[in-house]
Amino acid sequence: MISLLTVVSLALGAAEATEPTAPPVLTLNQALEEAREKNLDLKVARARLDQALLQSRRAWAGYLPTVTVGGSYTRNSAEAVFALPGGGEPITIQPYDQLGAQAEVRQAIIAPTLWPAIRNAGIAQEVSTLNTEYTRREILFGVTQAYFSAASLQEAIRATQFLLEVNQAREKDTQIRFDAGTVTRVALLRAQLDRARAEQDLVRARNSYDSARLALATLLQRESPNFSLQLPEVPEVPAVDPELARKAQEARPDVLAARRNLDLAVGRRTGAWFAYLPNVGFSGVYRVTNAAGFTGQAGTWTLTLNGSWTLWDGGLREVALREESARVAEASALQTQAETKVTQEVATARLDYDNARSNLSKAEEALALARETQRLTEISFKAGVATYLEVADANSALTNAEVSAISERLQTSLAALRLQRAAGLFAAEEKD
């Protein structure tokens, strides 16, 4: 026979089983770590970097020796045998089945165009590395922005839910007063309308939150946005420093890449000048065959030292030199543009952050006043002193203050992130 305690335990267990479990909390650090591991744009950037890092080896390949081997089989229609006068073993010049093998070694000794090409390949690798680092920071910056936006919308849901509960309680209180004949039907209808609007606002907030979570899950390559968020504190910002713009130019990979691009352009122009110089190379060939030939030897070798000097190529070198000179001018302008852009971004980001902090301070002050006003108005309404319109205005002001405070906090966080990014401090180090 089942005891009462067993029945109660089974009932509690069934209730716990049917109770929906809260989604796991995804922190900002976890989101950034997942982005580093799973973001497809970042994987593409790293794959391109792996390709770019082979440029130096490709350039060196032109200066390293090349070894080729080959073999052949030939069926001849007739056999040719040469016999020396005075006797001796006959020499087969052309057998019916002719076999041959060859090994050749080539080595560049003086190749002027390869000298700057090897150096340029190293610079190109540095540029690719810096561009990949810039892409990594931009991707993580986008993930952080998406996280803050979704977390702020989550906070907005809580504020909207609280205001809905306030309106539901007020509607219930107004219904009781209406039944008692102390308020008019208009007041009851207004309470019901405020509750309906609060419900609709909650639906909109949840839809916006779900959309933001889906965008974040896509960046993290998650199958579903089944997680909740934890609103981080406002990020720290660099201290006011007149040298911040200059330091940013030394820290930001896009500026460093622009500088190295100028070095690369100068190196390529140097390579165009080196095309006017002569080339010297060496080759060695060893051949073996069963057709001895007139020498009577099956194996022969040759060593060759060759040189070439292109005196006139139709003007292609002059065209290449002018083209590379134009690219040097372009790279120099792009470097100056990148440095100027950093200076402007740092100054703008600092102003935006200061404005956001000021707006957040005012929004928090307004929220505190709105909460106190709503509380006092509610007490006055229950005491029969305040009218329902005054209560509705107080609730509306509180709603606007709550949403404004959340919005200003988000804007302050984003402004702090943009200042970190402009100063070259955001995600400056890759985590293992």
C-alpha positions in Angstrom: 0.0 0.0 0.0 1.4 3.4 -1.0 1.9 5.8 1.8 0.8 9.4 1.8 4.4 10.6 1.9 5.2 8.6 -1.3 2.2 10.2 -3.0 3.3 13.6 -2.0 6.9 12.9 -3.2 5.7 11.6 -6.5 3.5 14.7 -7.0 6.4 17.1 -6.2 8.6 15.2 -8.6 6.1 15.4 -11.4 5.7 19.1 -10.7 9.4 19.6 -10.9 9.6 17.6 -14.1 6.9 19.7 -15.8 8.4 23.0 -14.6 10.3 24.7 -17.5 14.0 24.9 -16.9 15.7 28.3 -17.2 18.0 28.5 -20.2 21.8 28.6 -19.4 23.4 32.0 -19.0 25.9 33.0 -21.8 28.4 35.4 -20.5 30.3 37.9 -22.7 33.6 36.1 -22.2 32.0 32.8 -23.3 30.5 34.5 -26.3 33.8 35.9 -27.3 35.5 32.6 -26.8 32.9 30.8 -29.0 33.4 33.5 -31.7 37.1 32.8 -31.7 36.5 29.1 -32.2 33.4 29.0 -34.4 32.8 32.2 -36.3 32.9 31.5 -40.0 34.2 34.9 -41.1 37.1 34.4 -38.7 37.8 30.9 -40.0 37.9 32.3 -43.6 40.3 35.1 -42.5 42.6 32.5 -40.9 42.5 30.3 -43.9 43.5 33.2 -46.2 46.3 34.0 -43.8 47.6 30.4 -44.1 47.6 30.8 -47.8 49.4 34.2 -47.6 52.1 32.8 -45.3 53.3 30.6 -48.2 54.3 33.6 -50.3 57.8 33.7 -48.8 58.4 30.0 -49.6 57.2 30.5 -53.1 59.6 33.4 -53.6 62.5 31.4 -52.2 61.7 28.5 -54.5 62.9 30.6 -57.5 66.4 30.7 -55.9 66.6 27.1 -54.7 67.9 24.4 -57.1 65.4 22.4 -59.1 66.0 18.7 -59.9 64.1 16.9 -62.6 64.4 13.3 -63.8 62.9 11.5 -66.8 62.9 8.3 -68.7 61.9 7.1 -72.1 61.4 3.9 -74.2 61.6 3.9 -77.9 61.0 1.1 -80.4 63.0 1.6 -83.6 62.2 0.0 -86.9 65.8 -0.9 -87.5 69.0 -1.6 -85.5 72.2 0.3 -86.4 75.5 -1.2 -85.4 78.9 0.5 -86.1 82.0 -1.5 -86.4 85.4 0.2 -86.1 88.0 -0.6 -88.8 90.6 -3.0 -87.6 88.3 -5.0 -85.4 87.1 -4.4 -82.0 83.7 -4.7 -80.4 80.9 -3.3 -82.5 79.0 -0.3 -81.1 75.2 -0.3 -81.1 74.2 3.2 -82.2 70.5 2.4 -82.5 69.0 -0.7 -80.9 65.6 -2.0 -81.6 64.5 -1.3 -78.0 66.0 2.0 -76.9 65.9 2.9 -73.2 67.0 6.3 -71.8 67.1 8.2 -68.5 68.0 11.8 -67.7 68.6 13.8 -64.5 69.0 17.6 -64.6 69.9 20.2 -61.9 69.3 23.9 -62.4 70.5 26.6 -60.0 70.1 30.4 -60.3 73.3 32.1 -59.4 72.6 35.8 -60.1 68.8 36.5 -60.3 68.4 40.2 -59.5 64.5 40.2 -59.7 64.4 37.5 -57.0 66.3 39.6 -54.4 63.5 42.2 -53.8 60.9 39.5 -54.5 62.0 37.5 -51.4 62.0 40.6 -49.2 58.6 41.7 -50.6 57.1 38.3 -49.9 58.1 38.7 -46.2 56.5 42.1 -46.1 53.4 40.7 -47.8 53.1 38.1 -45.1 53.3 40.8 -42.4 50.5 42.7 -44.1 48.3 39.6 -44.3 48.9 38.9 -40.6 48.0 42.5 -39.7 44.9 42.4 -41.9 43.8 39.1 -40.3 44.3 40.6 -36.8 42.2 43.6 -37.8 39.5 41.3 -39.1 39.6 39.3 -35.9 39.1 42.5 -33.8 36.3 43.7 -36.0 34.5 40.4 -35.7 34.8 40.3 -31.9 33.7 43.9 -31.8 30.6 43.0 -33.7 29.9 40.1 -31.4 30.3 42.3 -28.3 28.0 44.9 -29.8 25.4 42.2 -30.5 25.8 40.8 -27.0 25.3 44.2 -25.3 22.2 44.9 -27.5 20.6 41.6 -26.8 21.4 41.9 -23.0 19.8 45.4 -23.0 16.7 44.1 -24.6 16.6 41.4 -22.0 16.6 44.1 -19.3 13.9 46.0 -21.2 11.7 42.9 -21.0 12.1 42.8 -17.2 11.2 46.5 -17.0 8.2 46.0 -19.3 7.1 42.9 -17.3 7.3 44.9 -14.1 5.2 47.7 -15.5 2.6 45.1 -16.8 2.3 43.7 -13.3 1.7 47.2 -12.0 -1.0 47.8 -14.6 -2.6 44.5 -13.9 -2.7 45.2 -10.2 -4.2 48.6 -10.9 -6.8 47.2 -13.2 -7.8 44.7 -10.4 -7.9 47.5 -7.9 -9.9 49.7 -10.2 -12.4 46.9 -10.9 -13.0 46.6 -7.1 -13.5 50.3 -6.8 -15.8 50.3 -9.8 -17.9 47.5 -8.3 -18.0 49.5 -5.1 -19.2 52.6 -7.0 -16.3 54.8 -6.0 -14.9 55.3 -9.6 -16.5 55.7 -13.0 -16.5 53.2 -15.8 -14.2 55.5 -17.7 -11.5 54.9 -15.1 -12.0 51.2 -15.4 -11.7 51.3 -19.2 -8.6 53.4 -19.0 -7.1 50.8 -16.6 -7.9 48.0 -19.0 -6.5 50.0 -21.9 -3.2 50.6 -20.0 -3.0 46.9 -19.2 -3.6 45.9 -22.9 -0.9 48.4 -24.0 1.6 47.0 -21.5 0.9 43.5 -22.7 1.5 44.6 -26.3 4.7 46.4 -25.3 5.9 43.2 -23.6 5.2 41.2 -26.8 7.2 43.7 -28.8 10.1 43.6 -26.3 10.2 39.8 -26.4 10.2 39.7 -30.2 13.0 42.2 -30.4 15.0 40.2 -27.8 14.4 36.9 -29.7 15.6 38.6 -32.9 18.7 39.9 -31.2 19.5 36.5 -29.6 19.1 34.9 -33.0 21.6 37.3 -34.6 24.1 36.6 -31.8 23.6 32.9 -32.1 24.3 33.2 -35.9 27.6 34.9 -35.1 28.5 32.2 -32.7 27.4 29.4 -35.1 24.8 28.1 -32.5 21.9 26.0 -33.8 19.4 27.8 -31.5 19.4 30.9 -29.3 18.6 28.9 -26.2 20.4 31.0 -23.7 19.9 34.0 -21.5 22.4 36.9 -21.1 24.1 38.7 -18.3 24.3 42.5 -18.8 28.0 43.4 -18.3 29.2 46.5 -16.7 30.0 49.5 -18.8 33.5 48.7 -20.3 36.5 50.6 -19.0 37.8 53.3 -21.2 41.4 54.6 -21.6 42.3 57.6 -19.6 42.3 61.1 -21.1 45.7 61.3 -22.8 46.9 63.8 -25.4 49.1 61.1 -26.9 46.2 58.6 -27.2 45.9 59.2 -31.0 49.6 58.6 -31.6 49.5 55.5 -29.4 46.5 54.2 -31.3 48.4 54.6 -34.6 51.1 52.3 -33.1 48.6 49.8 -31.8 46.0 49.5 -34.5 46.7 46.7 -37.1 45.0 48.6 -39.9 47.4 51.5 -39.6 50.4 49.2 -39.3 49.2 47.3 -42.3 49.0 50.6 -44.3 52.6 51.4 -43.3 53.8 48.0 -44.4 51.9 48.3 -47.6 53.9 51.4 -48.4 57.1 49.4 -47.7 55.8 46.7 -50.0 55.0 49.2 -52.8 58.5 50.6 -52.5 60.0 47.1 -52.6 58.0 46.2 -55.8 59.2 49.4 -57.4 62.8 48.3 -56.5 62.0 45.0 -58.2 61.1 46.8 -61.3 64.5 48.5 -61.4 66.3 45.2 -60.8 64.7 43.8 -64.0 67.3 45.8 -66.0 70.1 43.6 -64.6 71.5 40.4 -66.2 70.8 36.9 -65.0 73.3 34.1 -64.6 72.4 30.4 -64.0 73.9 27.0 -63.9 72.6 23.6 -65.1 73.9 20.1 -65.0 72.5 17.1 -67.0 73.3 13.4 -66.8 72.0 11.0 -69.4 72.2 7.2 -69.6 71.0 5.0 -72.5 71.5 1.6 -74.0 72.4 3.3 -77.3 76.1 4.0 -76.7 76.6 6.3 -79.7 79.9 7.1 -81.2 81.6 7.6 -77.8 80.9 4.1 -76.8 79.7 5.2 -73.4 76.2 4.6 -72.0 76.3 7.5 -69.7 77.2 11.2 -70.5 77.0 14.4 -68.6 77.2 18.1 -69.4 77.7 21.2 -67.2 76.5 24.6 -68.5 77.0 28.1 -67.1 74.6 30.4 -68.9 73.9 34.1 -68.8 71.2 36.4 -70.3 70.6 40.1 -70.4 67.4 41.6 -71.8 68.5 44.8 -73.5 65.0 45.7 -74.8 61.7 44.2 -74.1 59.4 46.5 -76.0 59.1 48.9 -73.1 57.5 46.6 -70.6 60.0 47.4 -67.9 59.4 51.1 -68.3 55.6 50.5 -68.0 56.1 48.3 -64.9 58.4 51.0 -63.3 55.8 53.7 -63.8 53.0 51.5 -62.6 54.9 50.6 -59.4 55.8 54.3 -58.8 52.1 55.1 -59.0 51.3 52.4 -56.5 53.9 53.9 -54.1 52.1 57.2 -54.3 48.8 55.4 -53.7 50.2 53.5 -50.7 51.7 56.7 -49.2 48.3 58.5 -49.5 46.5 55.5 -47.9 48.9 55.5 -45.0 48.4 59.1 -44.3 44.7 58.6 -44.7 44.7 55.7 -42.2 46.7 57.8 -39.6 44.4 60.8 -40.0 41.3 58.5 -39.7 42.6 57.1 -36.4 43.1 60.6 -35.0 39.6 61.6 -36.0 38.1 58.4 -34.6 39.8 58.7 -31.2 38.6 62.3 -30.8 35.1 61.5 -32.0 34.8 58.4 -29.8 36.0 60.4 -26.8 33.3 63.0 -27.3 30.6 60.4 -27.9 31.6 58.6 -24.7 31.5 61.8 -22.6 28.1 62.7 -24.1 26.8 59.2 -23.4 28.0 59.3 -19.8 26.3 62.6 -19.3 23.0 61.3 -20.8 23.2 58.2 -18.7 23.6 60.2 -15.5 20.5 62.3 -16.4 18.5 59.2 -17.4 19.3 57.5 -14.1 18.3 60.7 -12.2 15.1 60.9 -14.1 14.4 57.2 -13.5 14.8 57.7 -9.7 12.4 60.7 -9.8 9.9 58.8 -11.9 9.9 55.8 -9.5 9.3 58.0 -6.5 6.6 60.0 -8.3 4.9 56.8 -9.3 5.0 55.4 -5.8 3.6 58.6 -4.2 0.9 58.9 -6.9 -0.1 55.3 -6.3 -0.4 55.9 -2.5 -2.4 59.1 -3.2 -4.7 57.2 -5.6 -5.4 54.5 -3.0 -6.1 57.2 -0.5 -8.6 58.8 -2.9 -6.6 62.0 -3.3 -5.1 61.5 -6.7 -7.1 60.9 -9.9 -6.6 58.0 -12.2 -5.3 60.3 -14.9 -2.5 61.3 -12.6 -1.7 57.7 -11.9 -1.7 56.9 -15.7 0.6 59.8 -16.4 3.0 58.7 -13.6 3.0 55.1 -15.0 3.7 56.4 -18.5 6.5 58.6 -17.2 8.0 55.6 -15.4 7.8 53.5 -18.5 9.6 56.1 -20.5 12.2 56.6 -17.8 12.9 52.9 -17.5 13.3 52.4 -21.3 15.4 55.6 -21.5 17.7 54.5 -18.8 18.3 51.1 -20.4 18.8 52.7 -23.8 21.3 55.2 -22.4 23.2 52.5 -20.6 23.5 50.6 -23.9 24.6 53.7 -25.7 27.2 54.3 -23.0 28.5 50.8 -23.2 28.7 51.0 -27.0 30.5 54.3 -26.9 33.0 52.8 -24.5 33.6 49.9 -26.8 34.0 52.3 -29.8 36.6 54.3 -27.8 38.5 51.1 -27.0 38.4 50.1 -30.6 39.5 53.5 -31.8 42.4 53.5 -29.4 43.5 50.0 -30.6 42.8 48.4 -27.1 39.8 46.3 -27.9 40.6 42.5 -28.1 44.3 43.4 -28.5 45.5 40.0 -27.5 44.4 36.6 -28.9 43.5 34.1 -26.2 44.8 30.6 -26.5 
